[in-house]
Amino acid sequence: MNTTILGYPRIGARRELKTATEDYWAGRADAAALEAAGAELRASVWTGLRDAGLDAIPSNTFSFYDQVLDTSVLVDAVPERYRHLSGLDRYFAMARGVQDVPPLEMTKWFDTNYHYIVPELGPDTRFRLAGGSASKPLVEYREARALGIETRPVLVGPLTYLLMAKPAPGAPDGFRPLDLLDDLVEVYAELLERLAGAGAAWVQLDEPALVADRTEEEITAFARAYARLGGLPTRPRLMVATYFGTIGTDALRVLARGRVEAVALDFAAGPGNLEVLASVGGLPRKTVVAGVVDGRNVWRTDTRRARATCATLLGLADQVVVGTSCSLLHVPLDLDAETSLDPSVRGRLAFARQKVAEVVALGRALREDGPAPDEVPAPAAAVDRDVRARVDALRGVRRGDRADRFTAQRAALGLPDLPTTTIGSFPQTAEIRRARADGRAGRIPADAYVQAMKDEIARVIALQEDIGLDVLVHGEPERNDMVQYFAEQLDGYAATRHGWVQSYGSRYVRPPILHGDVARRRPMTVEWATYAQSLTSKPVKGMLTGPVTMLAWSFVRDDQPLADTARQVALALRDEIGDLEAAGVRVIQVDEPALREALPLREADRAAYLDWAVEAFRLATSGVADTTQIHTHMCYSEFGEIIGAIGALDADVTSVEAARSRMELVADLRDAGYGNGIGPGVYDIHSPRVPSAEEMEDNLRRALQAVEPSRLWVNPDCGLKTRAYPETEASLRNLVAAAHRVRRDRSS
């Protein structure tokens, strides 16, 4: 093993996985067709990696939805409410729900925009190897072997799996999923023995939890688990992979002393790994997989720096293998598909296929002690001195007293208690997507495109008025994505045409590339917002994406601090907000769903991040009058660690995902002293089911135990872009009915 990667995109060059899964969900294809599509995609990846010259190829990195959900199915951690289903129907019900059964909770995978399905475990959970010799890792290992390709099966490590899980509803106080570690390890032991029997020489166990702060008890549990797995009489060689940061010293010491043969370390997000390695005396009898090719960003590798890191590692380990910092799941598939990118930007980029080539070239240079591959010039970002001067002049600004704002907005907007609204987007039909594509390609005249968008906006406004919502949205038919749409209108950004990255399930995004100083050329949303407002006397929200999310969901330049880049984006948004307000838009939402996602994994790094993240939001939003109401939105994250920052943003209303977690966050905000408006999502839009009015009413009453009705908003937990109109309309009518019932009860 001289070169390897930790994982690879599974979506296909033409997003075949999306097509296959959505055909299955819609009943256009059966399970056999979906399984066949998956097998074809896996074979394509394995043969492509072999042909690229990679020495060691991973398997079991494919998933129809999510690798953590796959692990739950693998070890039979299936809650009872799904056991009446079987096969793929059970699998997708856990991820998406069915009409009578809601899905499992979903949240962000560490500090990425990838979402995983949260395992739900209790003291009565009984792990077993579901499928036995026909379990997924074994099946996929045999598939690759039948193609003549030897692979290294990849598993979510047992410690990380349990630390990413949550107690099942009804679990006794004090129960922690980690309490189940010994039982889970026995299932892993059985699987390792079966993989060895099938011929697997290596198995990769992903333990990214080791780069976050870990307690002494957790490290002790980790050591116990790997002592058991390492001591198996029959097993493959073990590679423990960590990524997204620097491994803890105690955790690395366990690996150094333990019976594992290789350790993968991230030298892109975790340059401190060199220091930690030196502090434990290196890994003299083990292999280090050097993650010197960045799996999270799209810039070409600085090959001289990468080779220097590998040379240093040769003095700290028995063998050094060149690899990626993490799975390439987080970057687009192939730069060669991007024929329209500016050459000055394109020449600095590498996507998944190009990163594999970088790994192979670096491995060859290291093995043969030859010259390094071509050195990559440092990014030459354009500098806008006017933007930088304005940012410096506006730093530290903030809005007036929140109580005065609350009073002014109540008078100006005239809203009832428990006002109803949505998060922003409405379903994007095939006709709307086609009109947008035709407009972009010039297949229809510009005025015809504008009219098509206005017709959809008028339809959405009329529908919301008929449903009875209090604060409306224009539905965002003109937007391809909440980040890309703005990036395409800002200097300093570049957009791809085929650079898809999986966010969750069949939801893929095309993160733009932030390569230079950011500036707004002209208003970006004012025309659409003012047209929508002209159609109704009810308030219509202007909809923007916040500065942190504009960074977190982009591939961002790495030649200046993130804080500086965030302030530049915030300044562009400040100008847009000013134009919306001047045009008569009285409610403006600045979404920050990535605020928690981008939180550093180490406690010591968090205060500095939250300082600049909050400052950037305030810079964007602080220029409006007290009568203009600023909203923000966050979704699918564990918010406990940023409760204080949510308050510090000082948005007048914050809407959050809360349906899957049964309003847990509302009480957390109350306990933290949060005093502004709060809109906890009363139903989960990521499931196709239509929740009843009674179910939403129950969520509202639960929220009212923690917040007074004058500050409680009623909304879904996220935008409705990916849903269909029949389920959307039915759900929103139930939402309005639930709000009216609660209002009536409180007034009687």
N, C-alpha and C positions, 0 to 999 in steps of 0.2 A: 504494500500500500504506500504509494508516493503522492497521489493526489486523490481528493475526494470532495464531495459537497455534502451538506447536511440535509438537503431536500430540494425539491424542484417544483415549479408551477404545474398544476394538474388540470388546468382549465382547457388546454388545447389551443392550437394556433388560431383557430376560428371560433373559439369559445364553444367547442363541441359539448363540453360537460354541461354548460348552461342549457343548451338546446335539449340534450338528452333528459336531464332531470325535469325540466319544465314540461316536456312532452309527457313524461311519466305522471307528473302531478295532474296534468290536464286530462289524462286518460287517452292521450293520442298514441301512447306506446305502453307495452307491458313490461313487467319486471325483467323478462329475458332480454328485451331490446336494450333496456338500461344497463344491465350487467354486461352485455356485449359491447356497448359503447365504452364502458369503463375499462374493459379488458383491452380494447383497441388503443385507448389513450395511454394506458400503462405501458403497453408494448412499444408504442411510439417513443415514450420518454426513455425507456431502458436502451433501446437500440440507438437512439440519438446520442445518449451519453457515452455509450460504448464507442460509437463511431467518432466521437469528438476526442477520444484518447484518454478518457478518465479511467484511472486505475480501479477505484472502488466505487461502486454504484449503489445508492440506497434503494430500498423497496419499502412497501407499506407506508409510503408518503402520499399515496392517492387516497382521496376520500370523496364520497358523494356529497358530504356536507361539511364535516369538521372532524379533525383527528382526535379531539377530546371526546366527542360523542362516540366515535368509533371505539375508543378505549372503554367507555361505559358499557357499550354493547358487548365488547370482547370479554369483559369480566363479569357480565350479567348484572351490572348495577342499574337495573331497569325498575323504576318505581312501579308499584302495583297497578296504578291507573292505566298503564299502557300494556299490561300483559294479556289483555283480551285480543290484542293485535299480534301479528307475527311478521317476520321478514322485513322487507323494506317499508311496509306500511307502519310497523311499529317504530322503526328507525326514524322515519320522517315525522311521525306524530310526536316523538320526543323533541324534535327540532322545531316543528311548525305548529303543532297542535292539530286537533280535529274539532269538529263543531262542539262536541260535549266534553272535550278534555283539553285544557290549555297546555301549551308547551312548557318545557323546562326553561329556566332563566337563561338569558344570554348576556355575556359581557365581553369586554375587550381582553385580548390575550396579551398580558403584560402591558408594555407601552406602545403597542401597535394598533393599527386600525383593523386588524383581523379580529373577528368575534368568535368566541367558542361557546359551546353549550355547556352550562355549568352542571357538573354531576350533583345529584341530590342523594345524600347518603344518611342513613340512620343506624342506630345500634343494632337493628335487626337486619341490616344489609348482609347478604350472604354471597360472597364472591365465588365464582367458579369460572373455569375456562369455557365460555360458551362456544359450542361448535367443536371443541376438542381438537382432533387432528385436522378438522376442516375450518379452523378459525382463520380469520382474514390474513394475519401475517404469514401463516403457513401457506395458504392458498396463493398469495401473491409471490412468495418466494419460489414456489414450485412453477408458477407461470413463467417467471423470468428464467428459471433454470431450463425449462422446456425450450426456450429461445436460445439456449447456449450462453446465458448471461448469469454469472454469479453475482448475487447482491447481498447487501447488508440490511436486514430488516430493521426498521426504526420503530421504536415504541416510546410513547409518553412515559417518562420514568414514574415509578410508584410514589415517590415523595411529591413531585410536582403535581401529579394527578390529585392526590388527596389535599394538598394545600390550595389547589384551585377549586375544590369542591365546596359545597355548603351543606349544613345540616338540613335534613328533610323536615318539612312541616310536622310538628308534633314531637320532634326529637327532644329528649329531656334537657333541661338546662345543664350546661357544662359539657355536653357531648361535642366532640370535635371529630371531623372526618379522619384526622390523623390517628385517632384511637384505633382505626381499622387497619393500620399499616401492616402488622404481622400477618393478618389474614390475607391481605392483598398480595403480599410478597410471595406467599405460597402459590398463588395462581401464576405470578410471574415466573416462579421457579419451574412450575410444570411447563409453561410455554417455552422457556429457554431449553429445557431438556428435549421437548418435541422438535424445536428448531435445530438443535444439534443433531438429533436423529435424522432430520431431513437433509442434513449436510451443510447447514449454515456455519460458516467459519467465524463470522462476527455478527454481533447485534449492537445496535446503537440505542442507548437509553437517554432520552432527552430530559435533562433536569435544569431548565432555565430558572427555576425557583432559587437556585443556589447563588444567583447574582443579586438577589434582594437581601435585605436584612433578615437574618434567621436567628432564632433563639437557641440557647444551649440545648434545650430539650429537642428541638427540631434537628439539630446537628447530630445529637445522640441517636435519634430515630433513624436518620439517614445512614449513619455508620452501621447500625444494627441491620438495616435492610440490605446493604451492600455486602456486609459480611456473610449474610445468608446466601445471597445470589452468587457472590464470588467463590463461595466454598462448595458450590454444587459439584458433585463428582463428574457429572457429564454436562457440559455447557459449551456454547460458543465463547470466543473471546469477547470481552465487554468493552465498549467504548461509551463513556459517559460524556454527553455533550451539554455544555452550558453556553448560553448566548444572551445577547441584549445588554451586556455589561461585564463588570469585573467580578469574578468569583470571590466569595468570602474566604479569608485565610483559613478558618477552621474547617470549612468544607473541603478546600484543596488539600489540607493536611490529612483528612480522612481518605481522600482518593490516593494520595501519595503512599499511605501506609497500607491501603486495602488491596484486595485482589481483583483489580480491574486492569486491563492491559493498555487502555488508551484514554486520554482526556482531551476533549475538544474545547478550545478557549477562543473567545471573541476578541480579536485585537483591533476591531474597528470601533465598536461601542465601548470596549473595555481595554484601553491601552494600559490601564493599571495592572493587567494580568501579568505583565513581565515582572513587575515589582513583587506581586504576590508569589509568583513562582520562585523568585530568588529568595524570598523570606522563608519558604519551607524547604529550601535546599534543592529545588528543582524536582524533576521526576526521572531520576537516573536509570531506572529499570522499566520505564514505560514510554509509550509513544505520545507525543503531543500533536494533535491536529490543529495547525495554526490557522485560525480564521482571519487571514489577512486580506481576503477579497470580500468587500462589504456586501452582505446580502440584503441590506435594508435601503441602500441608496443607489443611484444610477450613475454616479461618476465613475469613470475609468480608474483603475487602481494605480496608485503611485508605486510603480514596480520597484523602484530603488528602495523606497522605505519598506515595502513588503519584504524584499529580499534581505534587508538589514535585520528586520525582526526575526526572520527565519534563521539567519546566521547566529543571532544572539541565542535563540532557542536551542541551537545545536549543542551549546554548552550546558543546557539545563535539562536535557532529556536524552533518552537512548536513541530515539528516532523522531524526526520531524516530518509530518505530512502536510502538504499545502492544501488548504481548504477554504471554504466560505465561512464567514462569521456566523451565519445562521442559515436556515433554509432560504432558497431563492424564491419561495412562495411569495415573498413580499415585493418583488420587482416584476416588471413586464417581461414577456417571453423573449422577444427578438427585436433588436434595434434595426435589423435589415428591413423590417416592414415599414419603418418610418422614413419614407422617401421625401417628405415635404418639410422636414425640420430644417431650420436655419443651420447651414454647415458649421458655423462657428460654435453652435451649441452641440450639434450632433457629434462633432469630433471629440467631445469631452465625455461621451456617454458610453455605458455598457449595460445591456439588459441581461437576462438570465443566460442565454446562449453565449453571449460574449464573455460573461463572467466565468463560465465553464472553460472557455478558451484561455482566459487569463490564468485560471488555476492550473491548467495543463502546461502552459508556457512557463509559469513560475516553477512548477514542479520539475520540469525538464532542466531549467537553468540551475536549480538547486542540486539536482541529482548529478548533473554533469559538470558542476562547478564552472559553468560557462557564463557568458555575459548575460546581464539581465535583459528581459524583453524591452522593447522601446520605451523610453521614459515618457510619461505623459506630462505635457506642460500644465502649470497651475492654471485654474480657471481665471479667465480675464473678464471679470464682470464689469459692465458699464457703470460708471459713477454719475449720479445725479446730485450735484452739490446743493441745488435749491431744495430738494427733498430733505437732505440731511440737515440743512440749516433750519427748516421749518420744524422738523422733529425735535431738534434740540431746544427750540424756543417754546414748544408746547408741553414739554415733559412736566409731570407733576400736577396736571390740571384735574379738577373733579367737579361734580355737580353740587347743587345746594342741598339744603336740609331735606331729608326724606319725608318727614311729616308734612312739610309745606308742599312737596310735590304730590303726595297722596291726596291732599285736600284739593289742590288745583286740578288734578286729573279727574277726580270724582265729579267735580263741577263741569269740567270741559267735555267729558265723554258721556256722562249720564248713564252709566252702566248699572245693572242690578247687582246684588250680591250673587256670587257663584256665576260670573259671566262665562258664556260658552264660546269656544273658538277652536281652531285647529292649529297645527304646528306650521303649516305653510303650503306644502305641495299637495295637489290633488292627483288622482290617477292619470297617468300618461298613456293614452290609448294608442293603438297602432296608427290611427289616422294622424294624431298629433306628432308622433315620432317621425312619420313619413313626411309630413309637411315641413318639419324642422330640417330633416335631412335634405329634402328637395330645395329648401331655401338656402341652405349652406352650399349645396352643390351648384346653385344657379339654374336648377331645372324649372323653377317657377319665378316669376318676377318678384322683386322685393316687396311691392305693394300687395301682391297676392299672399305672400308669407305673412306680412303684418296683419292683414285682414283675417287670415286663418287663426292667428294667435288671439286677436281681439274677439273673434267669434267664440273661441273656447273660454276666454276670460268672462265674457258676458254670460255664457252658459253656467259657469261655475258660480258666479255671483248670484244668478237667479236661483240656482239650486240651494245655495246656503241660506238665502232669504226664505225660501220655501221650507227648508228644514227648521229654521228659527234660530240659527246661530246669532250671537250678539256682536262678535268682532270677526270680520270676514277676512279672507285672503284672496289674492287673484289667481292662485292655483299653480303658478309657475310653469305654464306650458312651454314657454320659450327657453327653459333651462335644461341643459343636458345633465348637469350635476351641480351640487351646491358649492363646490370649489372650482371646478373647471370653468363654469359659466363666468365667474368673475376673473379668473386667471386669463381667459382669452381676451379680456378687455383692459388688462393692466400691463403697463410696460414692466419688463423684468421677468415675465413668465413666458414659457413656451408650452404648448399643448401637443399631445400625441394624437394619432388617429387610431392606433391599434394597441396602445400600451395598457391593456386591461390587467387589473390585479384583483384577486378575490378579497371581498370584505367579509361576506358570510354566505353560506349556501350558494345560491345562484346569483347573488348580488355582487356584481363586479363594478369597479370604478376605474377611471383613467386619471391617476394623479398627475397634475401638471408639474412642470419642472421650473422651479424658481431659481434663476441663474444670474440675476443682476438686481440693481436698485429698482424698487417698485414705485410706480407713479400712476395716477389715474389720468387718462387722456380726456375723458368726457363722462357725463352721467351714464350710469350703467342700468339703472332700474326705474328711473323716474317716469319715463313714458308709460310703462306698463302699470305702475302703481297708481298714477293719476288717472289713467283711463278707467281702471277698476273703481276708483273712488267716485268717478263721475256717474257711475251706474247705480249708486246706492247712497242712502242717507246714513247708513251704519258705518262705523269706522272700519277701514281696510288697512291691514298691517303692511307696511313696507318690510321686505324680507332681504336680509343681508347675512353673509357668513363672516364670523368674527376672525380676528387676526391670528389667534392661536390655532384654530382649525384650518385656516388658510395655509399655515405652515405644516401642521401635523399631517394633513392629508395631501401634501405635495412632496415632491423630492426637492429638498432645499439645498441651496448653495452652502458649502462648508468652509468658506473662506472668511467669514465674519461671525461674531456671536449671534445666536438665534434671537436674542433680545433686540439687537439692532434691526434685524430683518422684520421682526414683529412690529416694531414701531413704525417702520415704513408702510407696512400694510395697513396699520391702524390709521395713519394719516390719510391714506386714500379712502378708507371707509368714513372717516370724519367728514371729508368733503361730500361724499355721497349722502350721508345722513343730513347734512346741512341743506342740500338741494331737495331732499324729500320733504323736510320740514317746511322749507320755503314754498313748496308746491302744495301744501295743505295736508300732508299725510301726518296724522296725529298719533299714530301708534307705529313704532318701528322695532322690529325684532332683529337682534344681532346674535346669531346662533353660535354657541361654543360647545358643541358636543365632544370635542377632543380635549377639553380642559383637563379632565381627569386622566385621560389616556396618555397625555404627554408628561404626566407627573413622573419625575425620576424615580427609579426603583429603590434608591438608597435615601433614607431619611435625611442624611446630611446634605443632600443636594436639593432638597425640595423647597426650602424657604427662598432661595435665590430664584428658582424657576417661578414660583407663585408670585413673587414680587414683580417680575417683569411681565408675566402673563396678565395680572390684574392691571398693571399700569397701562399695557397696550389696550385693553378693553376700555378703560376709562378715557384714554386718549381718543379713541374712536367715538365714544358716546357722550362726552361731557360738554359738547357745544350746544345742546338743545335747551329750549325753555322748560320751565317746570311743568307746563301743561302738556308737553309731548312725552308720551309714555314709552319707555325703553323696556323691551322684553329681551330675554335670552332663553336659549333652549339647550339642554344637555340630555344625553341618552346613553344607556347600556354601559354603565361603568359602576364601580364600587365607589360611592361618593364620600364615604365617611372621612377619608383623609383630606378632603378639600372643602369640608363644610364651611370653614372660616373664609376661604377664598371665594366661595359662592356669594357669601354676604358682602365681601369686600368689593366684588364687581359693581355692586350698588345698582344693579338693574332694578327697575320698578317691579317687574314680574319675572320670575324664573320658572319655566316649565321643565319637567324632568320625567324620565322613565320611572314608573312606579308600579305599573300593573302586575308585572311578573313577580315583583318582590312584595306585593300586597301592602303598598304604602309605607314601607319601612322608613324611607327617607324623610317623610314628612315629620315624623317624631324626632328624627335626628336633627333636622333643621330647627325645630322648635327648641330642643334642648340646647342648641348652640346659640340661641338668641337671634335667629334670623327674623327680621321684622318686615320684610317687603312681601309683595304678592307671590303666591306659589301656585303653579298649575301642575299637580301630579297627574301623570297619564292615567286615566281611568280604564283604558283598554289597550291591549297589545296589538299594534298594527302589523307586526311581523308574522302573524298567524292569519290564515284565511278564514278562520271561524268568525261568526258574528256574535259578539257577546250580548247578552240580554240587558234590558234596562235595569232589571233587578240586580244583576251582577255589578253594573257600574254604580248603581245607587249604593250598594254595599261598600264599594271602594270609597265613594264620596263621604259616606257617614263615618267610615274609619278615618279619613283624612280630617274631618271636622272635629275629631277628638283632640287634634293637635294644633289646629289653626282656625281662627275665627272666619266666618263666612265672607266678611268684607275683603279679605285678602286671599280667598280661595278661588282659583279659576278651574274650569272644567274643560278638559281637552284630551285627545288621544295622546299616546306617549311618543309619537314620532310623526314624520310626514307620511302622506298617503300615496306617494308617487308609484310605489310598486304594487298597489292593490288594484282591484277591479271596481268599477263603479257600483254594481249591485250590492256587493258587501260593504262598500264605503258608505253608500247612502243609508243602508239599513242600520249600520253601526252608529252613524251620526244621529239618526233619528232616535235611536235608543239613548244616546248620550244626552240629547236635549230633553228627552222625557225624564231621564233620571234627575237631571238638574232641576227641572220644574217640580218634580215630586218633593225633592228635598227643600226647595224654596217654600212650597206650600206648607209643608209640615212645620217649618220654622216660623212662618208668619201666622199660623193658626193658634 
